[in-house]
Amino acid sequence: MAKKSDPKFIFVIGGVISGVGKGVAASSIGRILKDRGLSVTAIKIDPYVNVDAGTMNPTEHGEVFVLEDGDETDQDMGNYERFLDTTLTRINYMTTGRVYLSVIERERALEYKGKCVEVVPHIPLEIIHRIRSAQKKADADVTIIEIGGTIGEYQNMLFLEAARMMKIEQPRDVAFVMVSYLPVPSKIGEMKTKPTQHAVRTLNASGIQPDVIIARGTHSLDEKRKEKLSFFCNTSANRIISAPDVESIYDVPGNFEKEKLSTLFCDILSLPCPAKKAPSALAWNSFVRSIHRASDEVRIAVVGKYFDTGDFVLADSYLSVIEAIKYSAYAQNKKPILTWINAIDFEKNPKKVEMLSQFDGVLVPGGFGSRGVEGKMKAIRYARERKIPYFGLCYGMQLMVIEYARNVLGIKSATSREIDPKSKHLLIDIIDEQEKKLSEGNYGNSMRLGAYKAYVRPGSIAHAAYGAASISERHRHRYEVNPEYIAEIENAGLVFSGKSPDGRLCEIAELPTKVHPFFLGVQFHPEFLAHPLAPHPLFTAFIKATVSRKKSKK
C-alpha cells in the first residue's frame, strides 16, 4: 500500500470535444487502481457558476445525482460511486460558484485577516484546499480529479492553475491525463491526430504537460498514430492509451488494463502496486462477463418527458435509472431493451397508449412540473388495468397515487399542488417546511434531499424485496402524499407499504400481488444506490416481474 503521508493525485482533463468520456475514464482509472489494492476517491470539478447542479435543466445538463448527504451534483458523481463501489459526499464535488462563494464568505468573516483577496492566488488555493480535504476525509492513496469541460475554455483556467500549482509543489505525486478525441472524417477515412496535437499545445500554454493521453475514437489507435502523437505531443508512446468505442462502459477498465494503464500509473507516481489483483477485480470481471452473456431480452418502456434536446434524445436525463435497470437485469441473466416514450405523445394521441401492451414492464421516472403528466397517467392506468409490471420513481409514485384516486376512488379532480394548486383535491401536497422555502424563493438545494430512513410493512412486495423492515434511501422532492387522503386510499386497496419513522410521510405505495403482479411506486430514488456489484432490490423485483410477464405471454 502507498504511504498515507504521501497521497497521489491524478487530474483528468478533456480535449477537442465535450462528452468525450472523461467521467468514464476517471471512474475506470479509479477502478483499476482499486483493483490493485489501493484506496481511491474521486472529485468532480464543474466550471459553471451554479453553486450546485440542482437548478439546472436535465435536458441540457443531464441527470442530477444526489449524494448521501443531500448534495445535488453532476451525473459523473454517480459514475464514481458505481465504478468504485463507494459513497461520496459534498466534499467530493465543486463548482466555480461554490469555490467563489466559499472565498467570499471567508473574506466576509475576516479569515484572510485584512488581506486584499484576489482571483489569483486565492481561488486556486481554495480549490487545492478542497482537493486535499477530500483526500484526507477518504484517507485515499489516490485521488482522481476530473475537470469538466475541455482544454482552452476560459472557465477552466483557474482549475488548471490549481493543478499546475500542485504539480510544482509535489512533482512526484501529481499526474495529468488528457482524454482527447481522434476523429475519422467520413470523406477522408483516416484517423486524424491534429486536433489532439492542438489540444496538448493549449494545455502546455497553461503550464501543464500530460503524462498520459487517452485517445478516444470510433476505432483503436494504430501504431502509426501512436508514434505521431508521441512525437508531436512530447509523450512516450507507451503512455498513449487507445480507447475505442466499446459495447459497454464497463468494458473500459478491462481495455485500460490491456494497455497496462494501472502499471503505468504505479510507475509515474511511484506507487507500490502489488502484482496480484485485489479480490474486487474478480467480482468486477464476473459482472462484465454477465453483460456479454445476457441474451434473453426483456422489453421495458420508460415513459418520461426529459428526452427532447433539439433533434436528439438525451437519455442522460435518466442515467442512473438506466444503469440500475441494467444491473438487476444482468444479475438475472437478462438483456434489457429500453424504449424511450415521450409522455406527451399519449396526450396528443390517447390511443397510442395501447403500444404498451408489447412491453414486459413500464417505468415512469422522476420529474417536475405539469408538462406530460396526463400522458404519464394514461400509461400508469393502462399498466394497472392490463396487469403490466409498473415501477414508479418519485413523481412516478405521486402520479400513480393520483391515477388510482381518479379512476378507482372516483375523485376526478385529484391532482398535485405542483400541477393545479387551486384544486379541491390535492392528493399530493407540499409539506410545511417546503412551503416556507418556496414563499421565500429559496429553490437552491432546498428540497427534501439525501438519505432518510423508512420502515417497510411485513408481507408487502417491498419487504420481500429488501428482506428487511428498516431501509435508508436517497430523496429529491418537495411534495408528499397528503396525509388527509391516506386512509381513504388504503381502504380502496392501494397499500402504503413504506413510511417515514414517524409514520407521517408515505415512502412506498403498492398493490397486493393478488390484485396486480407488480404495481409499485417509491417516493425516493432507489437508482442512486444501485451499483454494478450490488443491484438494487426493488429494481431486481421489477425485473423479475417483467420476466414472469414475458413467460406468461408465450
C-alpha positions in Angstrom: 0.0 0.0 0.0 1.1 3.6 -0.6 2.2 5.6 2.4 -0.7 7.5 3.9 1.6 10.5 4.3 2.3 10.5 0.6 -1.1 10.7 -1.2 -1.2 10.8 -5.0 -3.4 13.0 -7.3 -4.4 12.3 -10.9 -6.1 15.1 -12.9 -8.3 14.1 -15.8 -8.7 16.8 -18.4 -10.7 16.8 -21.7 -9.5 17.8 -25.2 -11.1 18.6 -28.5 -14.8 18.0 -27.7 -17.1 17.7 -24.7 -18.8 14.4 -23.9 -15.7 12.5 -24.9 -15.9 10.2 -21.8 -13.8 11.9 -19.1 -16.2 10.7 -16.4 -16.0 7.1 -17.5 -12.2 7.4 -18.0 -11.8 8.9 -14.5 -14.0 6.2 -13.0 -12.2 3.4 -14.9 -8.8 4.7 -13.7 -10.1 4.6 -10.2 -11.4 1.1 -10.7 -8.2 -0.4 -12.0 -6.2 1.2 -9.2 -8.6 0.0 -6.6 -8.3 -3.5 -8.1 -4.5 -3.2 -7.5 -5.3 -2.9 -3.7 -5.1 0.9 -3.5 -7.7 3.1 -1.7 -9.2 5.6 -4.2 -11.6 8.5 -4.0 -12.8 10.9 -6.8 -13.6 14.5 -7.2 -15.7 16.3 -9.9 -15.0 19.9 -10.8 -17.7 21.6 -12.8 -16.7 25.0 -14.2 -20.2 26.6 -14.2 -21.1 29.4 -11.7 -24.1 27.5 -10.3 -23.4 26.5 -6.7 -24.7 23.0 -7.5 -26.4 21.1 -10.2 -29.9 21.2 -8.6 -31.4 24.1 -10.5 -30.2 23.1 -14.0 -32.5 21.7 -16.7 -31.9 18.0 -17.2 -32.4 18.1 -20.9 -29.4 20.5 -21.1 -27.2 19.2 -18.4 -28.3 15.6 -17.8 -29.3 13.9 -14.6 -28.8 15.5 -11.2 -27.2 12.9 -9.0 -28.0 13.2 -5.2 -25.4 12.1 -2.7 -26.0 10.5 0.7 -25.7 13.9 2.4 -28.1 15.6 0.1 -25.7 17.4 -2.2 -27.1 17.8 -5.8 -24.3 17.0 -8.2 -23.3 16.2 -11.7 -24.1 12.7 -13.1 -20.4 11.8 -13.1 -20.5 11.6 -9.4 -22.9 8.6 -9.9 -20.3 7.0 -12.2 -17.7 7.4 -9.5 -19.8 5.8 -6.8 -20.8 2.9 -9.1 -17.4 2.1 -10.5 -15.6 2.5 -7.2 -18.4 0.9 -5.2 -18.2 3.7 -2.7 -20.2 6.6 -1.1 -19.1 10.1 -1.7 -20.2 13.4 0.0 -20.3 17.1 -0.9 -16.6 17.5 -0.3 -16.0 15.4 -3.4 -17.8 18.0 -5.6 -17.1 21.6 -6.5 -18.2 24.2 -9.0 -16.9 27.7 -9.8 -19.8 29.1 -8.0 -19.1 27.0 -4.9 -15.5 27.9 -4.8 -16.1 31.7 -5.2 -18.9 31.5 -2.6 -16.5 30.0 -0.1 -13.8 32.6 -0.7 -16.3 35.4 -0.4 -17.8 34.0 2.8 -14.3 33.6 4.3 -13.4 37.2 3.3 -16.5 38.5 5.0 -15.6 36.6 8.1 -12.1 38.2 8.1 -10.5 34.8 7.7 -8.0 36.5 5.3 -7.0 38.9 8.1 -7.5 42.0 6.1 -5.5 41.0 3.0 -6.6 42.0 -0.4 -8.4 38.9 -1.7 -7.6 38.3 -5.4 -8.7 35.8 -8.0 -5.1 34.6 -8.1 -3.8 33.1 -5.9 -6.8 32.8 -3.5 -9.2 31.0 -5.9 -6.7 28.3 -6.9 -5.6 27.9 -3.2 -9.3 27.3 -2.2 -9.5 24.7 -5.0 -6.4 23.0 -3.7 -7.7 23.1 -0.1 -10.9 21.4 -1.2 -8.9 18.7 -3.1 -6.7 18.0 -0.1 -9.7 17.9 2.3 -11.5 15.3 0.1 -8.3 13.2 0.1 -7.9 13.4 3.9 -11.5 12.6 4.6 -11.3 9.4 2.5 -7.7 8.7 3.6 -7.1 7.8 0.0 -3.9 6.6 -1.6 -5.0 8.1 -4.9 -7.4 10.9 -5.6 -8.9 11.2 -9.1 -9.9 14.8 -10.0 -11.9 15.3 -13.2 -12.0 18.9 -14.5 -15.2 19.4 -16.5 -15.4 20.9 -20.0 -12.5 21.0 -22.4 -9.0 22.5 -22.5 -8.9 26.1 -23.7 -12.2 27.1 -22.2 -12.0 30.3 -20.2 -13.9 28.9 -17.2 -11.3 26.1 -16.7 -8.3 28.3 -16.3 -8.3 28.7 -12.5 -8.8 24.9 -12.0 -5.9 24.2 -14.3 -3.8 26.8 -12.5 -4.6 25.0 -9.2 -3.5 21.7 -10.8 -0.3 23.3 -12.0 0.5 24.7 -8.6 0.0 21.3 -7.0 2.4 19.7 -9.6 5.1 22.4 -8.8 4.7 21.7 -5.1 4.6 17.9 -5.4 6.1 16.9 -8.8 6.2 13.1 -7.9 2.7 13.0 -6.5 0.7 14.6 -9.3 -0.1 13.2 -12.8 -2.1 14.6 -15.7 -4.3 12.6 -18.0 -5.8 14.2 -21.2 -8.8 12.4 -22.7 -8.9 13.5 -26.3 -11.0 12.6 -29.3 -9.4 11.5 -32.6 -12.0 11.8 -35.4 -12.2 9.8 -38.6 -13.9 12.1 -41.1 -16.2 10.0 -43.3 -15.0 11.6 -46.6 -11.3 11.0 -45.6 -11.5 7.7 -43.9 -8.3 8.3 -41.9 -8.0 8.9 -38.1 -6.7 12.5 -37.6 -4.3 13.4 -34.8 -4.1 17.2 -35.4 -7.0 18.2 -33.1 -5.3 16.3 -30.2 -1.9 17.9 -31.0 -3.5 21.3 -30.8 -5.2 20.4 -27.5 -1.9 19.4 -26.0 -0.3 22.6 -27.1 -3.2 24.5 -25.5 -2.7 22.6 -22.3 1.0 23.3 -22.4 0.1 27.0 -22.5 -1.3 26.5 -19.0 2.0 25.1 -17.8 0.8 21.5 -17.9 2.2 18.6 -19.9 0.0 15.4 -20.0 1.7 12.3 -18.5 -0.9 10.1 -20.2 -3.0 10.7 -23.3 -6.2 8.6 -23.6 -7.1 8.5 -27.3 -10.8 8.2 -27.7 -12.3 7.3 -31.1 -14.5 5.0 -33.0 -11.6 2.8 -33.8 -8.5 1.6 -31.9 -5.4 3.7 -32.2 -2.8 2.2 -34.6 0.9 2.3 -34.1 1.5 4.9 -36.7 -0.9 7.4 -35.0 0.5 6.5 -31.6 4.0 7.3 -32.9 2.8 10.6 -34.4 1.1 11.6 -31.2 4.2 10.7 -29.2 6.5 12.8 -31.4 4.3 15.9 -31.6 2.9 15.8 -28.1 6.2 15.1 -26.3 4.7 11.9 -24.6 6.2 8.4 -24.6 4.3 6.0 -27.0 3.6 3.6 -24.1 1.8 6.5 -22.3 -0.7 7.0 -25.2 -3.7 4.7 -24.5 -6.1 3.5 -27.2 -9.7 3.9 -26.1 -12.0 2.9 -28.9 -15.8 2.8 -28.6 -17.0 -0.3 -26.7 -20.2 -2.1 -26.3 -20.5 -1.2 -22.6 -18.8 1.5 -20.5 -18.0 -1.3 -18.0 -15.6 -2.8 -20.6 -13.4 0.3 -20.3 -11.4 -0.7 -17.2 -10.5 -4.0 -18.8 -9.4 -2.2 -22.0 -7.2 0.1 -19.9 -5.6 -2.9 -18.3 -4.8 -4.4 -21.7 -2.8 -1.3 -22.2 -1.2 -1.8 -18.8 -2.5 1.6 -17.6 -2.5 0.7 -13.8 1.1 -0.4 -14.0 1.9 2.9 -15.9 0.4 4.9 -13.1 2.2 2.9 -10.5 5.4 3.8 -12.3 4.6 7.5 -12.9 3.6 8.1 -9.3 5.9 5.6 -7.6 3.0 3.7 -6.2 3.8 0.3 -4.6 1.1 -1.6 -6.5 1.0 -5.3 -5.7 1.3 -7.6 -8.8 -1.6 -9.7 -7.6 -5.0 -8.1 -8.2 -7.4 -7.5 -5.2 -10.5 -9.7 -4.8 -12.6 -6.9 -6.1 -11.2 -7.4 -9.5 -12.6 -10.9 -9.7 -16.1 -9.6 -8.8 -15.8 -6.8 -11.4 -14.7 -9.2 -14.2 -17.6 -11.5 -13.3 -20.0 -8.6 -13.7 -18.6 -7.6 -17.1 -18.9 -11.2 -18.3 -22.6 -11.2 -17.2 -23.2 -8.2 -19.5 -21.9 -10.1 -22.6 -23.5 -13.4 -21.6 -27.1 -12.0 -21.3 -29.1 -12.7 -24.4 -32.7 -13.3 -23.3 -34.4 -9.9 -23.7 -36.9 -8.1 -21.5 -38.6 -5.1 -23.1 -39.2 -2.1 -20.8 -40.9 1.2 -21.7 -39.6 4.3 -20.0 -42.3 6.9 -20.1 -40.9 10.4 -19.3 -40.6 13.9 -20.7 -36.9 14.8 -20.3 -36.0 13.4 -23.7 -36.1 16.2 -26.2 -32.9 18.2 -26.9 -33.2 19.6 -30.4 -33.3 16.7 -32.8 -31.8 14.2 -30.3 -32.9 12.1 -27.3 -31.0 12.8 -24.1 -31.1 9.5 -22.2 -28.6 11.1 -19.8 -31.6 12.7 -18.1 -32.3 9.3 -16.5 -28.8 7.9 -16.5 -28.9 6.3 -13.0 -32.3 4.7 -13.8 -30.9 3.1 -17.0 -27.9 1.7 -15.2 -30.0 0.4 -12.3 -32.2 -1.5 -14.7 -29.1 -3.0 -16.4 -27.5 -4.2 -13.1 -30.7 -6.0 -12.0 -31.3 -7.4 -15.5 -27.7 -8.7 -15.9 -27.9 -10.3 -12.4 -30.9 -12.3 -13.8 -29.0 -13.1 -17.0 -31.4 -10.9 -18.9 -30.7 -8.3 -21.5 -32.8 -5.1 -21.0 -34.2 -3.4 -24.1 -35.3 0.1 -23.2 -37.6 2.2 -25.3 -38.0 5.9 -24.6 -41.5 7.1 -24.9 -42.4 10.8 -24.6 -45.5 11.1 -22.4 -46.7 14.0 -24.4 -47.4 11.5 -27.3 -50.1 9.9 -25.2 -51.7 13.3 -24.6 -51.8 14.1 -28.4 -53.0 10.6 -29.3 -54.6 8.7 -26.4 -55.0 5.5 -28.4 -51.2 5.4 -28.7 -51.0 4.2 -25.1 -52.0 0.7 -26.4 -48.5 0.3 -27.7 -47.5 -0.5 -24.0 -49.1 -4.0 -24.4 -45.9 -5.1 -26.3 -43.7 -4.4 -23.4 -42.8 -6.6 -20.4 -42.7 -3.6 -18.0 -43.4 0.1 -17.7 -41.3 2.6 -15.7 -42.1 6.2 -15.0 -39.1 8.0 -13.6 -38.9 11.2 -11.6 -39.6 14.7 -12.9 -41.2 18.1 -12.2 -43.9 20.3 -13.4 -47.2 19.7 -15.3 -46.0 19.0 -18.8 -46.7 15.4 -19.8 -48.3 14.3 -16.6 -51.7 13.4 -18.2 -49.8 11.2 -20.7 -47.9 9.6 -17.8 -51.1 8.8 -16.0 -52.6 7.3 -19.1 -49.6 5.0 -19.2 -50.0 4.2 -15.5 -53.7 3.4 -15.8 -53.0 1.2 -18.8 -50.3 -0.7 -16.9 -52.5 -1.1 -13.9 -55.6 -2.3 -15.8 -53.7 -4.6 -18.1 -51.6 -6.1 -15.3 -48.3 -5.0 -16.8 -45.5 -4.7 -14.2 -45.2 -1.0 -13.3 -42.5 0.8 -11.3 -42.9 4.5 -10.4 -40.0 6.6 -9.1 -40.6 9.8 -7.1 -43.0 11.7 -9.4 -43.8 8.3 -10.9 -45.3 7.2 -7.5 -47.1 10.5 -7.0 -48.8 10.2 -10.3 -49.6 6.6 -9.6 -51.5 7.7 -6.4 -53.3 10.4 -8.3 -54.3 8.0 -11.1 -55.6 5.5 -8.5 -57.6 8.2 -6.8 -59.2 9.4 -10.1 -60.0 6.1 -11.6 -60.6 3.8 -8.6 -61.9 6.1 -5.9 -63.7 8.3 -8.4 -62.1 11.6 -7.3 -61.9 13.0 -10.8 -60.3 16.3 -9.7 -57.5 14.5 -7.8 -54.1 16.1 -8.5 -51.0 17.6 -7.1 -50.4 21.1 -5.9 -47.5 21.2 -8.3 -50.0 20.7 -11.2 -53.0 22.6 -10.1 -52.7 24.4 -6.7 -56.3 25.5 -6.8 -57.8 22.0 -7.0 -60.2 20.9 -4.2 -58.5 17.5 -4.0 -54.7 17.8 -3.6 -53.7 14.2 -3.2 -50.1 15.3 -3.4 -49.3 18.4 -1.4 -46.4 20.3 -0.1 -45.0 19.8 3.4 -44.9 22.8 5.7 -41.2 23.4 5.7 -41.1 23.3 1.9 -44.0 25.8 1.6 -41.9 28.3 3.6 -38.9 27.8 1.4 -40.9 28.4 -1.8 -42.6 31.5 -0.4 -39.1 32.9 0.2 -37.9 32.0 -3.3 -35.4 29.5 -1.9 -35.1 26.9 -4.7 -31.4 26.0 -4.5 -30.5 22.9 -2.5 -33.8 23.2 -0.6 -35.8 20.1 -1.4 -36.0 17.0 0.8 -32.6 15.7 -0.1 -30.3 12.9 0.7 -30.7 9.7 2.8 -33.8 9.2 5.0 -34.8 6.1 6.9 -38.2 4.3 6.4 -40.0 1.3 7.8 -41.4 -1.3 5.4 -44.6 -3.3 6.1 -44.1 -7.1 6.6 -45.8 -9.1 3.9 -45.5 -6.5 1.2 -43.7 -6.7 -2.1 -41.2 -4.1 -0.8 -40.5 -6.1 2.3 -39.9 -9.3 0.3 -37.5 -7.4 -2.0 -35.5 -5.7 0.7 -35.6 -8.6 3.2 -35.6 -6.0 6.0 -38.1 -3.8 7.8 -35.8 -0.8 8.0 -34.3 0.9 5.0 -32.4 4.1 4.0 -32.9 5.7 0.6 -32.0 9.0 -1.1 -34.6 11.6 -1.8 -35.1 14.6 -4.1 -38.6 16.1 -4.0 -40.8 18.8 -2.4 -44.2 17.2 -2.5 -45.7 14.3 -0.5 -48.8 12.2 -0.4 -51.4 14.3 1.5 -52.0 12.6 4.9 -55.7 13.6 4.8 -56.3 11.0 2.0 -54.2 8.1 3.2 -56.9 6.2 5.0 -59.4 6.6 2.1 -56.8 5.4 -0.5 -55.8 2.4 1.6 -59.4 1.4 2.1 -59.7 1.4 -1.7 -56.9 -1.2 -2.0 -53.7 0.8 -2.6 -51.2 -0.1 0.2 -48.7 2.4 1.6 -46.1 -0.3 2.5 -43.3 2.1 3.4 -43.5 5.1 5.7 -41.1 7.5 7.5 -40.2 6.5 11.1 -42.9 8.9 12.5 -45.5 7.5 10.1 -46.2 10.9 8.6 -44.7 10.5 5.1 -45.6 7.8 2.6 -42.4 6.3 1.0 -43.7 3.3 -0.9 -47.1 2.5 -2.5 -48.1 -0.8 -4.0 -51.0 -3.1 -4.9 -51.1 -6.6 -3.3 -49.9 -9.3 -5.7 -53.4 -10.9 -5.6 -54.5 -7.7 -7.4 -51.6 -7.0 -9.7 -48.3 -8.9 -10.2 -46.2 -5.7 -9.7 -47.6 -2.3 -9.3 -45.2 -0.3 -7.1 -44.0 3.2 -6.6 -41.5 4.9 -4.4 -41.2 8.5 -3.2 -37.4 8.2 -3.1 -34.8 7.5 -5.8 -33.5 3.9 -5.5 -31.5 4.2 -8.7 -28.9 6.3 -6.7 -28.0 3.2 -4.6 -27.8 0.7 -7.4 -24.2 -0.5 -8.1 -22.8 -3.0 -10.7 -21.8 -5.3 -7.9 -24.9 -4.7 -5.8 -28.1 -4.3 -7.8 -30.9 -2.5 -6.1 -33.5 -5.0 -4.6 -36.6 -3.1 -5.9 -35.2 -2.9 -9.5 -34.5 -6.6 -9.2 -38.0 -7.3 -8.1 -39.3 -5.3 -11.0 -37.1 -7.2 -13.5 -38.3 -10.5 -12.1 -41.9 -9.4 -12.6 -41.1 -8.4 -16.2 -39.6 -11.9 -16.8 -42.7 -13.5 -15.4 -44.9 -11.5 -17.7 -42.8 -12.4 -20.7 -43.1 -16.1 -19.9 -46.9 -15.8 -19.4 -47.2 -14.3 -22.9 -45.6 -17.3 -24.6 
